[in-house]
Amino acid sequence: MSKNGTTAKAKSAKAGPTLDLERYVPAFVTFIANKLSRNATAFYQKQFGVNVTEWRIMSLLAIEPGIPASRICHVIGFDKGPVSRTLTLLQDRGLVAINTDPNDGRSHSISLTAKGRVTHNAVLVAALERERRLLACLEKDEREVLIDLLRRIHSNLGAVTDQTD
């Protein structure tokens, strides 16, 4: 061990290249998403009794009533298992209705119940206020540029994933 308390092994681990976390976009996006999600879950759970995963699914169901679980997975980028478990929890709490497609017993139509819609509407107000506060550091034209850039990056995800969207 050296005088300053670091070992030779620790020094050699620091000798290689490193990411510049102030400029590496995937890290920025991940850090922002993680912090927003963690905070949103705590806030939405306390205020409305739903976590951020439930809220994301409910918000999509408000936009596209009757969609199947596969569409939810595709749009919000979640795996089938967590979406299925979350839908079951939402159904058990009376927030969503899951109906079997009469033409195809393997397909289901998922929609918000009246209770789910009331919850969605309450969370939506809070979500939009959180977004407003988050983006308050930007001018209106900067917000539009940011949204455009994020859309373009989202459309280009196929360049680094096995999926296109």
HELIX and SHEET records of a PDB file:
HELIX    1   1 ALA A    8  LYS A   14  1                                   7    
HELIX    2   2 VAL A   25  PHE A   48  1                                  24    
HELIX    3   3 VAL A   52  ILE A   63  1                                  12    
HELIX    4   4 ALA A   69  ILE A   76  1                                   8    
HELIX    5   5 LYS A   80  ASP A   92  1                                  13    
HELIX    6   6 ALA A  114  LEU A  135  1                                  22    
HELIX    7   7 LYS A  140  SER A  155  1                                  16    
HELIX    8   8 LEU A  157  ALA A  159  5                                   3    
SHEET    1   A 2 VAL A  96  ASP A 101  0                                        
SHEET    2   A 2 ASP A 104  LEU A 112 -1                                        
END                                                                             
